[in-house]
Amino acid sequence: MVEAGAALVTRGLAKRYGKRIALDGLDLRVPAGTVYGFLGPNGAGKTTTMRILTGLIRPDAGTVELLGRPFGRGDRRVLFDVGALIEAPSFYPFLSGRENLRALAAAGAPVPKGRVDEVLTLVNLRDRASDRVSGYSMGMRQRLGIAAALLNDPKLLLLDEPANGLDPAGIVGMRDTLRALAAQGRTVLVSSHILSEVEHLADVVGIVAHGRLVREGAIDALLAVDGEVRIRVAPGEVMIAGPVLERVVGAGTVRLDDTPARDWLIARCDPSRAAELNRALAEAGVFASRIEAGATLEALFLEVTGTGPDVHGGTL
Amino acid sequence: MRLVRSNLQRLIRRPATLVTYLLLIGLILLIYLAIVVAAQQAVDPQSALASRLILTFPDAWFLTLSMVVGLGGLLAVTYGASIAGSEWAWGTLKASIARGERRAWYALMGIAGAVIMAWAGTLLAYTVGIGAALVGANVIKATSDTLLDPANAGQLVVLLGRAGLAIAMDVAVGFTVATIARSQLAGIGAGIGLYLGEGIIGVFVPGIIRWAPFAAVSAMMSGADGALGEAAVTSTGRLDPGTATLVVAVWLVVACGLAALWTERAEISG
């Protein structure tokens, strides 16, 4: 069944390489017109997913829908509306950037005349378009790769680590371009390890680990649910403050930080509830010496993928 | 057609094309230089006569073609392998498939582009070879009165057609080996190994090897005589030219089919 409002849907996607499970029933739903951050530690299955989405490999099980159409063996025409940059950009080193894009334009979806120069301008590579790709820096190759992905004016853009090798100006330029594309109603799926970049760029994120989706949703919503408030109290008041905080945010949601002083209490809740917690402590006669509220995608990523250092102290 | 056109535009710029052309032309020129020197300096009258015959028209038309197809065949195998292998190595096949290109079609058009470039190189080398033969004939003062002998024109046209088929098959075999190996170097190595190995194995099991691609090319180019329906195997143990032509055509189709099938079914990663 085709899902409305979604540019990309996978259901129960599974892929195995010998004994190694790359994907273990991956369910993704990428809303149309959004920038979707596709996150996961190394080996989580991101690139395998990208390869399946572009028809390079076939899943062992599961289904894929691209732009509201089922995508499987023999449905290559769906890819005419998809642009992709998977792993490292691929070019003929002896041809110029422009010639490479022209060569690529000869395959797959027809590309209107003038489009090659249009995308070269878009990625700020017009001045070097006549130079051989073998002389390009990594960042220039990456920009050319993004230009190649944009060649057929895609409705869905799949980018694997697009910020690789880009300088800060290039990253900002790429971010602006992708945001502009999303504003036009196009959908962008970005796989990246630069979490701060994804936090700036994406509307929605999906986090995969061990071939499964472990968290998916709008960044603001996820960070609200998975946010935390850190409160520092006098060491002698920790045992009083803990139960007070739990009464406000719920049992089992407050833990003690594992710093040597053990005077930070961490309440897992919407960061906007910091004032409420502070008031509760004050009413109980405990005064916080410091309060920090908020959450980062990085903290969420490390927590849900289990790839971060073990920072958990004892739960109160 | 845009894929073939794009392939040709790309292959013209590709260093491997220039290197292959120069290698073939250089080898042909070297061979003719050696023949001229041998014709002039040979003390043995038999050797001198043999060298003079190579430079004497109309036979020079056929001997040059035979040389170009022999040397060009080996280079065509490596050329086909280098083109297919680089598609995997550089990831350009991946990029095209991800754009929705038909896999099998992409492979077949890749072969077509390489074959056209190989034909152009072979024709160029043949022209240079004929030029070298003419210069050589002039140097050793051999007659070139029979340069344009209408009686041989028909046979030459047939052999030129067969040379085209042979080169196409060589390119396709190299392309297919590299497609299966997914590697430029492995493809070139395996292609050369196959080419040379066939000759070596042929010493021990000639009955089987005569059906192999390169032995069939050799038999096909041995003359324009022989047609389908005649005895398939000549008294020398090689296939008759007509049967050999059919065998080479079958190898071409098999190689193209395998390359297409392999590309169609491959899991493309990296």
Interface residues (C-beta under 8 A of the other chain):
Chain A: R51 T54 G55 L56 I57 R58 R76 R77 V78 L79 F80 V82 A84 I86 E87 A88 P89 S90 F91 Y92 P93 F94 L95 E99 R102 A103 L104 A105 A106 A107 G108 A109 A148 L151 N152
Chain B: R2 L3 R5 S6 Q9 R10 R13 R14 P15 S86 W90 G91 T92 K94 A95 S96 I97 A98 R99 G100 E101 R102 Y106 E267 I268 S269 G270
